[in-house]
Amino acid sequence: MVHTIDPELLDILRCPVAVHYEGDDPGKLELVKDCWLVCAESGYKYPIRNGIPVMLIEEGEKWKDVSVDDLPVPPPDGENPINQL
């Protein structure tokens, strides 16, 4: 079962890496596949597990090199993404 995220929460969440970048709204996240938050600026991808965004830098970094098309649905429980492909 895929749990999505409340749109109001999505409006305020920012990538903890890119929020420090220059620009109008750094760190803005896009909801992808109803269970991933993707930051175009940093390339970090954060899973939403059981309706809770996992906004840990280490978690986003694990998925950085995985293309959006290859992100698993639902996100796995804390496993290495290389083992998921």
MOFEN-V917546 format. One record per run of one state. SS is the DSSP state (a for helix, b for strand, c for the rest). FROM is the first residue (numbers start at 1). TO is the last residue. Records with the same first field share a line. If there is no record, write none. Layout:
BEGIN
SS=FROM-TO / FROM-TO
END
This chain:
BEGIN
c=1-6 / 13-13 / 15-17 / 21-27 / 29-29 / 33-35 / 39-44 / 50-51 / 54-56 / 63-67 / 71-80 / 85-85
a=7-12 / 18-20 / 57-62 / 68-70 / 81-84
b=14-14 / 28-28 / 30-32 / 36-38 / 45-49 / 52-53
END
